[in-house]
Amino acid sequence: MQILLDADYLIQTLKNMADSAVLNLCRQKRCQGWVASTSIPVVLQEAGASEKDFQSLLQDLAVLTPTAHDITLALGSDKPFAKDMAARLVEANGLDAVVTLSPENYSDLKVEALTPEQLQEKLDAPPGPVQEVRLLDITASYHQILNAVEKEMAETIRSGYFILGPKVAQLEERMAEYCQTKYAVGVSSGTDALLIALMALGVGPGDEVITSPYTFFATAGSIIRAGAKPVFVDINDITFNIKPEHIERCITSNTKAIIPVHLYGQCSDMDPILQLAEKKGLAVIEDAAQAIGSEYKGRPAGSIGDMGCFSFFPAKNLGGFGDGGLVTTNSKELYEQLKIIRVHGSEPKYYHKVMGGNFRLDALQADVVTAKLGFLEGWTEKRRKNAQTYHQLFKNSALNPFVQLPPEVFPGHVYNQYVIRAGNRRDELRTFLHEKRIGCEIYYPIPLHLQDCFQSLGHKSGDFPESEKAARETLALPISHEVNRTQQEYVVAMIQQFFLGE
Ligand SMILES: Cc1ncc(COP(=O)(O)O)c(C=O)c1O
């Protein structure tokens, strides 16, 4: 539960620090407590407490700051300012209640007001039935990241440095460290990360690039946009990633690069790909858009090939508040080239030696990603735990003949998606789960070789049977770090009801 602590309760807490039931609940992470910044001076004065005392409260509570617009509205309201502001902050920030010693003060405001005892009762009550399980609830982490994001964004807004600049450089440094690469270059999207990586290698008309047909459109779309031809190699039916043993037969004198995709958050089998690339003099670009933090034999995604491409699309494990992306590399030459191409090939400014584009990353997006990076390890752990929970629940469910689970072939899967196979009843199952208010999605319903815009490549149905089968059978279930065990039990119970009528 997310609660705002009323000034009266904060005053009492400051006067009697050792005995605050609500503070203890926040410490135990049974709820998250917030303080309205506008109440701090009043609380300090009324409690006769020092700033240091208040600071110690903030080890367990976070601060909510109203906008100037909120303040204007609260000042213009006919309710007392502090109460109106508390109610306004609860509503605007999606909190659950105000905790106060005098709930009657909130009786004419649209907010739930609880005494500390009522809060305790609510938290002790058994959970009600599951109402909904969203595939992804982007706003659910909002409370966790708010203060960290605010800090970064306020610095940028005050600095006026909105494109590239020190905040993008800060993110690049942290991402390089996170991915264990020498360099990282922030760019405008994951799609542009792929395109700029190809451009940095000099891939263009007449060239061929090998990749998987079972991926998001951008992987092959970027190859076409670079002027080259995508050459598809089918996937492994267990990992959903490119089959390394089929790559060699597709290499021609025009082949310049291989783009293995770490689909759903599990790395492709990189060793045979790297060996082949070395033997044939090809570059390897990892499409790690879905795989931040994943590992292949102890090596982080993005540090294995010549370059790694990441996406900060909001639905990714590390998403921004809009579009963004990043390329990692250990090569100084590629790094220099990427930085030049990112700004229209300009070096120095207004002197253009190569063709580039506007691939710049906004500082505000870099701020969000930097702030969220501090939470990524914890979120990834929770995704991995959720995957284990699904495995257990499915194992105990007699669904074995109907549902195939995603195995972790290379330890270090980060489960951007938890994708099951549901055979030829996949579409029916999807409809059934939607009716039960369970989010689920098909990634991807049509493999790329059968997309209309790739008709000129001359492919037909049957060319890549494993990709086509996966497109018919797969279904992604809710796995994000906000999903809890009760919700997972509900998901599996509903799948059981669908297949077994239980
Ligand atoms: C495998 C893959 N490659 C590339 C991209 C493109 O990233 P973006 O949406 O940031 O352009 C995505 C994102 O959806 C993706 O999943």
The ligand as a Gaussian input file, in Angstrom:
#p B3LYP/6-31G(d) Opt

LIG

0 1
 C       14.464000      -7.466000     -30.509000
 C       14.255000      -5.994000     -30.669000
 N       15.063000      -5.304000     -31.499000
 C       14.924000      -3.979000     -31.665000
 C       13.951000      -3.260000     -31.007000
 C       13.769000      -1.815000     -31.302000
 O       13.834000      -0.981000     -30.170000
 P       13.030000       0.391000     -30.131000
 O       11.589000       0.097000     -29.966000
 O       13.629000       1.092000     -28.945000
 O       13.304000       1.121000     -31.397000
 C       13.104000      -3.931000     -30.119000
 C       12.081000      -3.186000     -29.368000
 O       10.907000      -3.415000     -29.367000
 C       13.237000      -5.334000     -29.961000
 O       12.425000      -6.023000     -29.155000

